[in-house]
Amino acid sequence: MPKLPPRARALAATAVLLSTALAACGDAASDTADEARPDQKLSWKDCPAPSAAEGGGGAPSPLPGGARWQCATMKAPLDWDEPEGDTIGIALIRARASGAEDKRVGSLVFNFGGPGGSGVTTLPAFGADYAKLRTRYDLVSFDPRGVGRSDGVRCEDDARLDRYFQQDATPDDEAERKEFIDNVKGFNEACEENSGKVLPHVRTTDVARDMDLMRQVLGDKKLHYFGISYGTELGGVYAHLFPENVGRAVFDAVVDPTETAEQGSLGQAKGFQLALDNFAKDCVSQQDDCPVGDTEDDVKDRIAKLLKDLDAKPLPGLPPRRLTQTAATNGIVQALYSQDFWPYLTEGLEEAYDGDGRILMLLSDSMNGRNEDGEYSNLSAANVAINCADDKPRYTTADVKAKLPRFRAASPLFGDYLAWGMLGCTDWAVPGQADHPDVSAPDAAPILVIGNTGDPATPYEGARKMADALGEGVGVELTYKGQGHGAYDSGDACVRGAVDGYLLNGTVPASGTVCGTGKTAVPSGT
C-alpha cells in the first residue's frame, strides 16, 4: 500500500461505485522489435469495452457532438536496453481535435497518475472537462506498461485480493506483524510468479521512453503533456531524458521529486491529516448540526474510536465481507481525495456509527480497484510493481518500528497505516532504481507546475521542489488555494485560465501566480 491513486482515478472510480456504473477501453500484445519503430502505423478503431484489468464496464460514450473515442496499440521494446528484442503493446486512446485543422497544435498526452491508473479508462471519464483543450489538440492517453491492457501486471486472484485488502495493515503485536508481513510477501511472490517477465521493465524511465516513441508515432515534433499526481513525476523524468522534445507541459498535483519513499509516505501522513482536519472543520461549520461530531476534535475522536473498535470487531459491510479497520481507513482516505466526496464520507461515517459499513466499504473498494461484480482491476498490482521498480530503499520491520513515532506525530489517524505500508517493497523480486527520480531539465521549454495548498496526497510543498529541480526558467510555479487532489478539475477559473492560456496559446503565466482568491492569472508572455 505505498503510493495512492490519483485524483482523477479516485473521482472516477468512486463515482462509478456509488452510482453502480463504469466505462472505458484498450488493447495490447507482444511481438518482434522491427514493429516498434517511430514510423509504425497505428490502427485506430472504435474502442471496445474495457478489460477486467482496466476496471471492466461498457465502452466509452461518445463526446458531446458525437465524436467517438478511438483506440489503438503501439509497439515498444520490452527492454529499452535491448531495443531489438521482444516488444510490448501499449494501449492508446484518443479523441480527435474538434477545431479547424489549421489551428491544431498536435496531440495532448495525459497521464492521470497512480502509478497504475489506466489512462484508457480515465480519459473518457473526464473528457468533457477538457473540451476547450480539444479545440486545438487530439486528446490522447494510454495504459502505461504493466497497466491495464499494456501487459498488465497480475498478482493474486480476486478471492485472495478480497482477503488481502481485509487484513490488519496496522499490526499491534508480534503475531499480527508476522501475519501482515507474510501476506505482503505472499502478494509479492504471486506478482513474480504471474508477471515476472514484465516486472523489470515497468520503471518510470521505461514509460518516459515509451512516451517519446509515442510522440514520434503520433507525428508530433514536441510532446505536449498534461500530467496529474504521479503523472508529474513521469513528466519530470521525461523532461530530464528528452529536454529538447518538451512542448507545452502542465504538471498538476505535483509529486516532490526530491523525496525518498519514506519521506513521501510521511508527507502523505501529514497531507491526509490536514485533509481530515479540513473535513472536520467544514462539517461543524455547516448551518445544520454536523452529524458526525459536535466539534472538530469530536469528529476526529469519533473516527479514531470507530477505527479502534473495528480493529477488535468488524462491522457488516458488503456481504460476505465485513468492514475491517483497514477497509474503513482505505474508505476514509479515498473520500479525502476530493471535497466533492466529503458528503459520502459523512454519510458513510453516520451509517458506520449505526452498525452499517457498506458506504465506507464501497469507498475502500474504489480505492483498491474492485468493481461491483467483485473483479479487481490491476491498479493495485501495477501500483506496487512500478513503485518497487522505481524506489531503491527496502525497509525492514525494525525500520518501521523506529519511524512510527514520527508518523504518529504527523497523523494520529493515518500514521501507522502509512508507516507499515513502507514494507510493500521489502521482498520485491526486482531492485529499485534510485532513491528519487532525476527531473533536472535545464534546456526544456517552460513547464507549468501547479500546487494545491489543501492537497492530501501530493502536499503543496512538492510543487516548489519540482519547479526548482526542473531548473531556472523551466519550472513555472502556480499556487491554488483550495482543497482536494489537483487544481484544474476543481473548476477554478483562475487555474483554468492559466492552463488553457498556456496549452492553447503558449502564454506562460507569471511564476508565483496565486489562484483560489477570486483573481485571474497574469501572463508573463509567450
C-alpha positions in Angstrom: 0.0 0.0 0.0 2.7 2.5 -0.9 1.5 5.5 -3.1 -2.2 6.1 -3.5 -4.4 6.7 -6.6 -4.5 10.0 -8.4 -7.4 12.4 -8.0 -8.9 11.7 -11.4 -8.8 7.9 -10.9 -10.2 8.3 -7.4 -13.1 10.5 -8.5 -13.9 8.4 -11.5 -13.9 5.1 -9.6 -15.7 6.4 -6.5 -18.5 8.0 -8.6 -18.8 4.7 -10.5 -19.1 2.5 -7.5 -21.5 4.8 -5.7 -23.8 5.1 -8.7 -23.2 1.4 -9.9 -21.8 2.2 -13.4 -18.4 2.1 -15.3 -16.8 3.0 -18.7 -13.6 2.8 -20.9 -11.3 0.8 -23.5 -7.8 -0.5 -25.0 -5.6 -3.5 -26.4 -2.0 -4.9 -26.3 0.3 -7.7 -27.3 4.0 -8.9 -27.6 5.7 -9.3 -31.0 9.1 -8.6 -32.7 11.0 -5.4 -32.3 11.0 -4.5 -36.0 7.4 -3.3 -35.4 8.4 -1.0 -32.6 9.7 1.8 -34.8 8.8 5.6 -34.9 7.3 5.1 -38.4 4.8 2.3 -37.3 1.2 3.0 -38.4 -1.4 2.8 -35.7 -4.7 1.1 -36.5 -7.3 3.4 -34.8 -10.7 1.8 -34.2 -13.8 2.4 -32.1 -12.9 1.5 -28.5 -14.1 -1.8 -27.1 -15.4 -2.2 -23.6 -12.5 -2.0 -21.0 -10.8 -5.2 -20.0 -11.1 -6.6 -16.5 -7.6 -5.3 -15.8 -8.8 -1.8 -16.8 -11.8 -2.0 -14.5 -14.5 -3.5 -16.7 -17.7 -1.9 -17.7 -19.1 -0.6 -21.1 -17.3 1.1 -24.0 -16.9 4.8 -23.6 -19.8 7.0 -24.6 -19.3 9.5 -27.5 -18.3 13.0 -26.6 -20.8 15.9 -26.9 -21.3 16.5 -30.6 -20.9 12.8 -31.4 -17.2 12.4 -31.6 -16.2 8.8 -30.8 -13.2 7.6 -28.8 -10.7 5.6 -30.8 -8.2 3.0 -29.5 -5.0 1.5 -30.9 -1.9 -0.4 -29.8 1.6 1.0 -30.2 4.6 -1.5 -30.1 7.5 -0.6 -27.9 10.6 -2.5 -26.9 10.0 -4.6 -23.8 13.6 -3.8 -22.7 14.8 -0.4 -23.9 18.4 -1.6 -23.3 17.8 -4.3 -25.9 15.6 -2.5 -28.5 15.9 -5.4 -31.0 14.4 -7.9 -28.5 10.8 -8.6 -27.6 8.1 -5.9 -27.7 5.2 -4.8 -25.5 1.9 -3.4 -26.7 1.0 0.0 -25.3 -2.8 0.6 -25.4 -3.7 4.1 -26.5 -7.0 6.1 -26.7 -7.7 9.4 -28.4 -10.4 11.9 -29.3 -9.6 13.9 -32.4 -9.4 17.7 -32.2 -12.7 19.4 -32.6 -11.4 22.7 -34.2 -10.1 23.6 -37.6 -7.1 21.7 -38.8 -5.0 24.8 -39.3 -5.5 25.7 -35.6 -4.5 22.3 -34.4 -1.4 22.3 -32.1 -0.9 18.5 -32.0 -1.6 15.7 -29.6 -2.0 16.4 -25.8 -0.9 13.3 -23.9 -2.4 12.8 -20.4 -1.2 10.6 -17.6 -3.6 10.6 -14.6 -1.2 9.1 -12.1 -1.3 6.3 -9.6 1.1 4.9 -10.7 -1.1 2.1 -12.0 -4.2 4.0 -13.3 -5.5 3.2 -16.7 -5.4 6.3 -18.9 -7.5 4.5 -21.5 -10.3 4.2 -18.9 -9.8 7.6 -17.1 -9.6 10.0 -20.1 -13.2 9.3 -21.3 -14.5 9.7 -17.8 -13.2 13.3 -17.8 -13.2 14.0 -21.5 -15.9 16.7 -21.1 -13.7 18.6 -18.7 -11.1 19.0 -21.5 -13.5 20.1 -24.2 -11.8 23.5 -24.6 -8.3 21.9 -24.9 -9.8 19.6 -27.6 -10.4 22.6 -29.8 -6.7 22.6 -30.7 -5.5 19.1 -29.6 -6.2 15.5 -30.1 -6.7 14.3 -26.6 -4.6 11.2 -26.0 -3.9 8.9 -23.1 -2.6 5.4 -22.6 -2.2 2.4 -20.3 1.5 2.6 -19.2 3.4 -0.7 -19.5 2.3 -3.0 -16.7 -1.1 -1.3 -16.5 -4.5 -2.5 -17.9 -4.1 -3.8 -21.5 -0.5 -2.9 -21.7 0.7 -6.3 -20.4 -0.9 -5.5 -17.1 0.9 -6.9 -14.0 -1.0 -9.8 -12.4 -0.6 -10.9 -8.8 -3.3 -12.6 -6.8 -6.8 -13.6 -7.9 -10.0 -11.8 -6.8 -10.7 -14.0 -3.9 -7.2 -13.7 -2.4 -7.3 -9.9 -3.0 -10.5 -9.7 -1.0 -8.7 -11.3 1.9 -5.5 -9.2 1.3 -7.4 -5.9 1.5 -9.3 -7.0 4.6 -6.1 -7.8 6.6 -4.9 -5.8 9.6 -2.5 -3.3 8.0 -1.6 -1.7 11.3 -0.4 -4.7 13.4 -0.2 -4.3 17.2 1.7 -7.3 18.3 4.2 -9.9 17.0 1.5 -12.3 15.8 -0.3 -9.6 13.8 3.1 -8.3 12.5 4.0 -11.8 11.3 0.7 -12.3 9.6 0.9 -8.9 7.9 4.5 -9.5 6.7 3.6 -13.0 5.4 0.6 -11.6 3.5 2.8 -8.9 1.8 5.4 -11.5 1.0 2.8 -13.8 -0.5 1.4 -10.9 -2.6 4.9 -10.1 -4.0 5.7 -13.7 -4.7 2.4 -14.0 -6.7 3.4 -11.0 -8.7 6.7 -12.6 -9.6 5.1 -15.9 -10.4 2.4 -14.4 -12.7 4.3 -11.4 -14.2 8.0 -12.0 -13.7 8.9 -11.1 -17.3 7.5 -7.6 -17.2 8.4 -6.6 -13.7 12.0 -5.4 -14.5 10.6 -3.2 -17.3 7.9 -1.0 -15.7 10.1 1.7 -14.3 9.1 5.3 -14.9 12.2 5.8 -17.1 10.8 3.0 -19.4 7.4 4.7 -19.6 9.1 8.0 -20.4 10.9 6.4 -23.3 7.6 4.9 -24.4 6.2 8.5 -24.4 8.9 9.7 -26.7 8.2 6.9 -29.1 4.5 7.8 -28.8 5.3 11.4 -29.7 7.0 10.3 -32.9 4.3 7.7 -33.8 1.6 10.4 -33.3 3.6 12.7 -35.7 4.5 15.4 -33.2 7.8 17.3 -33.1 7.3 18.1 -29.5 5.5 16.3 -26.6 2.6 18.4 -25.3 1.7 16.9 -22.0 -0.7 17.1 -19.0 0.5 15.1 -16.0 -1.5 14.7 -12.8 -0.2 13.3 -9.5 2.3 10.5 -10.3 2.0 11.8 -13.9 4.0 14.9 -12.8 6.9 12.6 -11.8 6.6 10.8 -15.1 6.6 14.2 -16.9 9.7 15.3 -14.9 11.6 12.2 -15.8 10.6 12.7 -19.5 11.8 16.3 -19.4 15.1 15.1 -17.9 15.7 12.4 -20.6 14.3 14.4 -23.6 14.5 18.1 -22.7 14.7 19.2 -26.3 11.4 17.4 -27.1 9.3 19.1 -24.4 6.5 21.1 -25.8 3.7 22.8 -23.7 3.5 20.9 -20.5 1.4 21.2 -17.3 2.0 19.3 -14.0 -1.0 19.3 -11.6 -1.0 17.8 -8.1 2.8 17.6 -8.1 4.9 14.9 -6.6 8.0 16.1 -4.7 10.9 14.6 -6.8 13.4 15.1 -4.0 11.8 12.8 -1.5 12.6 9.1 -0.8 9.8 6.6 -0.4 9.8 7.2 3.4 9.7 11.0 3.1 6.8 10.6 0.6 4.8 8.4 2.9 5.5 10.8 5.8 4.3 13.7 3.6 1.1 11.8 2.8 0.5 11.2 6.5 0.7 15.0 7.1 -1.4 15.7 3.9 -4.3 13.3 4.8 -4.3 14.5 8.4 -4.6 18.1 7.0 -7.5 17.0 4.8 -9.2 15.3 7.7 -8.8 18.5 9.8 -10.4 20.4 6.9 -13.2 17.9 6.6 -14.0 18.2 10.3 -13.8 22.0 10.2 -16.2 22.1 7.2 -18.7 19.7 8.8 -19.1 21.6 12.1 -19.2 24.9 10.3 -22.4 24.0 8.4 -25.7 25.6 9.5 -27.2 22.3 10.5 -25.6 20.2 13.2 -22.7 18.1 11.9 -24.0 14.5 12.1 -20.6 13.0 12.9 -19.4 15.2 15.7 -20.2 18.4 17.7 -16.7 20.0 17.4 -13.7 19.5 15.1 -12.0 17.4 17.8 -15.1 15.4 18.5 -15.4 14.5 14.7 -11.8 13.2 14.7 -12.1 11.5 18.1 -15.2 9.6 17.0 -13.5 8.5 13.8 -10.5 7.3 15.8 -12.8 5.4 18.2 -14.6 3.8 15.2 -11.3 2.5 13.8 -10.2 1.2 17.2 -13.5 -0.6 17.6 -13.2 -2.1 14.1 -9.8 -3.5 14.9 -11.5 -5.7 17.5 -14.9 -6.2 15.9 -15.5 -5.5 12.2 -19.0 -4.3 11.1 -21.3 -5.8 8.4 -20.2 -4.5 5.1 -20.9 -5.8 1.6 -21.8 -9.5 2.3 -20.0 -11.8 2.8 -17.2 -9.2 3.6 -17.1 -7.2 6.7 -15.8 -3.7 7.3 -12.4 -4.1 9.0 -10.2 -1.3 10.4 -8.1 -1.4 7.2 -11.1 -1.2 4.9 -12.5 1.7 6.8 -9.2 3.5 6.7 -9.0 3.0 3.0 -12.5 4.3 2.6 -11.8 7.4 4.6 -8.6 8.1 2.7 -10.4 7.7 -0.6 -13.1 10.2 0.3 -10.5 12.7 1.4 -9.0 12.9 -2.1 -11.8 15.4 -3.1 -14.0 17.8 -1.3 -16.8 16.6 -3.7 -16.8 13.3 -1.7 -16.9 14.7 1.8 -20.7 14.2 1.8 -20.2 10.5 1.1 -17.7 10.3 4.0 -20.2 12.0 6.3 -22.9 9.5 5.3 -20.6 6.6 5.5 -19.5 7.5 9.0 -23.1 8.1 10.1 -24.0 4.6 8.9 -20.9 3.0 10.4 -21.8 4.5 13.8 -25.2 2.8 13.4 -23.5 -0.5 12.6 -23.6 -0.4 8.7 -20.3 -0.4 6.9 -21.5 -0.5 3.3 -20.6 3.0 2.2 -17.1 3.0 3.7 -16.6 -0.4 2.1 -17.7 1.0 -1.3 -15.2 3.8 -0.9 -12.5 1.2 0.0 -13.3 -0.9 -3.0 -13.0 2.1 -5.2 -9.5 2.8 -3.9 -8.4 -0.8 -4.5 -9.9 -1.1 -8.0 -12.7 -3.5 -7.1 -15.9 -3.3 -9.1 -19.4 -4.2 -8.0 -19.1 -7.7 -9.6 -16.1 -8.5 -7.3 -13.5 -8.2 -10.0 -10.3 -6.2 -9.4 -8.6 -4.1 -12.0 -4.8 -4.4 -11.9 -4.5 -0.9 -10.3 -3.0 -2.1 -7.0 -0.7 -4.7 -8.6 0.7 -2.2 -11.1 1.0 0.5 -8.4 3.2 -1.8 -6.3 5.2 -3.1 -9.3 6.0 0.4 -10.6 6.8 1.9 -7.2 9.0 -1.0 -6.2 10.9 -0.9 -9.6 11.5 2.8 -9.1 12.2 3.1 -5.4 15.6 1.9 -4.2 15.1 1.8 -0.4 14.0 -1.5 1.1 12.6 -1.1 4.7 12.6 -3.6 7.5 10.3 -4.2 10.4 12.9 -2.6 12.6 12.9 0.5 10.4 9.1 0.8 10.7 9.2 0.4 14.4 11.9 3.1 14.7 9.9 5.5 12.5 6.5 5.0 13.9 6.7 7.9 16.4 7.4 10.4 13.6 4.5 9.0 11.6 2.1 9.1 14.5 3.2 12.7 15.3 2.4 13.6 11.6 -1.0 11.9 11.8 -2.6 10.1 14.8 -5.1 8.5 12.4 -3.1 7.6 9.3 0.5 7.4 10.7 0.6 3.7 11.5 -1.2 2.8 8.2 1.3 4.7 6.0 4.4 3.6 8.1 3.6 -0.1 7.8 2.9 0.4 4.1 6.6 1.0 3.6 7.2 -2.8 3.8 5.4 -3.2 0.5 8.7 -3.5 -1.5 10.8 -5.4 1.1 10.6 -8.8 -0.7 10.2 -7.5 -4.2 11.9 -9.5 -6.9 13.3 -6.5 -8.8 15.8 -4.0 -7.3 14.7 -0.4 -7.1 16.3 2.1 -9.5 17.0 5.2 -7.4 16.3 7.0 -4.1 14.3 9.5 -6.0 13.8 10.5 -9.7 16.1 12.9 -11.6 13.9 15.6 -13.2 16.6 18.2 -14.0 15.8 19.6 -17.4 17.7 22.9 -17.8 17.2 23.2 -21.6 13.5 22.3 -21.7 10.6 24.7 -22.6 8.6 26.2 -19.7 6.6 23.7 -17.6 3.6 25.0 -15.6 3.8 23.4 -12.1 0.6 23.7 -10.0 0.4 23.1 -6.3 -2.8 22.9 -4.2 -2.5 24.1 -0.6 -5.0 21.6 0.6 -3.8 18.6 -1.4 -3.7 15.4 0.8 -1.8 13.0 -1.5 0.8 15.3 -3.0 1.4 18.0 -0.5 1.7 21.6 -1.7 5.4 21.9 -0.9 6.2 19.4 -3.7 5.3 22.0 -6.4 8.1 24.3 -5.3 10.5 21.4 -5.1 9.6 20.2 -8.6 9.9 23.7 -10.1 13.3 24.2 -8.5 14.5 20.7 -9.6 13.4 21.2 -13.2 15.7 24.2 -13.4 15.7 28.0 -13.6 13.3 29.3 -16.3 11.8 25.8 -16.8 9.5 25.3 -13.7 6.8 28.0 -13.6 5.0 27.7 -10.2 1.3 28.4 -9.7 -0.5 28.1 -6.4 -4.1 27.1 -6.0 -5.6 27.8 -2.5 -8.1 25.0 -2.4 -9.0 21.5 -1.2 -8.6 18.1 -2.8 -6.1 16.4 -5.1 -5.3 18.6 -8.0 -6.4 22.0 -9.2 -7.5 22.0 -12.9 -10.5 19.8 -12.3 -11.6 22.0 -9.3 -13.2 24.3 -11.9 -11.4 27.3 -10.5 -11.5 30.0 -13.3 -8.0 31.3 -12.5 -6.4 27.9 -12.7 -8.4 27.0 -15.9 -7.4 30.3 -17.5 -3.7 29.8 -16.7 -3.6 26.3 -18.0 -5.8 26.9 -21.1 -3.8 30.0 -21.9 -0.5 28.1 -21.9 -1.7 25.0 -23.7 -3.8 26.7 -26.3 -1.9 29.9 -26.9 1.6 29.4 -25.5 1.0 32.2 -22.9 3.1 31.4 -19.8 1.5 32.8 -16.6 3.8 34.8 -14.2 5.7 32.5 -11.9 4.3 32.8 -8.4 0.7 33.4 -9.6 -1.8 32.5 -6.8 -5.3 31.2 -7.7 -8.3 30.4 -5.5 -8.6 34.0 -4.4 -11.1 35.2 -7.0 -8.4 36.7 -9.1 -7.3 35.8 -12.6 -3.9 34.6 -13.7 -1.4 37.1 -15.0 0.5 36.1 -18.2 4.2 36.8 -18.4 4.5 36.4 -22.1 4.6 33.7 -24.7 
